[in-house]
Amino acid sequence: MARQHTRKKGQSRSLRPMIAKNTNFNISKNVVEKAIGTQAKQGKSSSEIGASLRDSYGVPDAKKALGRGIVLYLKEKDLIKKDEFPEDLKNLMTKAIALHTHLQTNKHDAHNRNNFLRIKSKIKRLIKYYQHKNYILDKWRFTIENAKLIIGEVK
């Protein structure tokens, strides 16, 4: 399969097994839940929580330890706002804001203009998915001004 935004074919990599038959970590579900709760109250994102669980506690996959994903657990325990934008969309929006400010000062930078268009298309694709799943309002559209309102100014 070809990659979407390059002319390359991609690399073959090993995949995580669909169903793990044995889990090699000896940490109880309560310890994982407490660790997630304390880190969420400190303001860490779900990816930072997953990385710290992997590095500190030796949990390879939080979904296998909890029975559900970190974001679902945080929403169930009201540790994350239900109307908050998803983390991957926020990260792409910060990239888009930074590239847009760069392009305002460097108008002839054709390479980064193309990268900016790629990021915008990724954002629009994600928005379409999240609107279908009812995470985002159907009438919300991506503009740089809307992204700056959500994210704030990026340096």
N, C-alpha and C positions, 0 to 999 in steps of 0.2 A: 504494500500500500504506500502510496506517495504521501508526503507531508503536505499540509494545507498551504502554508505560506512560503515554501521553498521549492526548489527544483530537485531536491534530494529524495531518495527513496526511503530513508529512515534506517534505523539500526534494529537488529533483532536482539531482544533482551529476554532474560528469564522472567517469568511472571509469577506472582504470588499464587499459591494453589487456591482453588475455589473454596474448598472446605479443608480446614486443617484438622487432621485426625488427632494430633496430640499437641498440646500447648505446653511449652517448656518453661513457663514462668510460674513461680510458686507464690504469687501475691494474690490475696483475697480481693474480692470485688469491692469490699468496704474500703480498703486502703486506696484502691484506685479512685473510687468516688470521692474520698476525702481529699486526695491530691488534686483532682480536677476542680473540686469546689474551692480550695484555697487559692489555686492559681487563677481561677476565673475571677475571684474577688480582688486579686491583685491587678486585674486588668489585662491579663495575657489573652492572646487570640487562640483560637482552637488549634491552629497549626503549631504554635509555640507550646501549647499544653501537650500535644502529641509528641513533639520532639523531646520535651523534658521527661515525659513518661518513659520514652524509649531510652534516654540517656541515664536518668537517675534511678528509675525503678526496674528497668529491664523488661518493660512491657512492649513486645514487638508490634502489637496491634490492639488499640484500645477497643475496637469494635468486638473483638473476641473476648476481651476481659469483661466488658460491660454488657454485651448482648445488643448494643446499639451504638451508633456513632457519638462522637464527642459533642457535636452541635445539637443533636437530638436530646442528649442528656442535659445539656445546658439549658435548652428551651423548656424541658420538663421541670427542671428545678428553678426556673425563673432567674437564672444567672445571666441570661442574655436577653436582650430586648427582642420581642417578636417582630417589631417593625423595622429592625436594623437590617441594613443591606448585607448580603453575604460577603465573606472575607475575600474570596477570589475576585469578585467584582470590584470591591474597594481597592484592592491592590492594582488591578488594571486601570482603574480610574486615576490613581495617583501617578502611574506611569504616563497616562495620557495628559494629565495636567502639566507634569514636568516637561514632556516633549512639546506641548503647545507653547509654554513660556519660552522654551529654547528656540522654537521656530519663529516666534515673534521678533526676537532679536537677530536671528540668523535666517533671513528669508530665502536665501539661495541654497540651503542645505537640503538637497534633493534626497539623499539617503535617509535622513531622519524624517523627512516628509512622508516617504513611503512607509517607514516604520510606524509613524503616527496613524496612517490609514489602516495598517494591519491591526494595530491595537484597537482602533475604533470599531473595526469589523468584529473582532473578538468580543468586545464589550456588547455590541448590538446582538450578537448571537447568544451571549449569556443572558442578556435582558429578555430576549424572546423565550428562552427556556424558563427563567424564573417567573415570568409573567404567566406562562402556561401552568406552572406549579403553584401559582398564587402566593409567591413570596414577595412580589413587587406588584404595585398597582398597574392595571392594564394601560392607563393613560399616561404613565410616566415615560418620558423619552430622554435619551442621552444627549446632552449638550455639555460643553465645557463649563458653562455657567452653573448648570445643575450639579455637575460633579464637584465644582468648587464649593457649592453650598453644603454638599454632603461631606466632603473630605476636608475642605479648608484649603488654604494656600499651601502649596508645596514649594520648598526651597530648592 
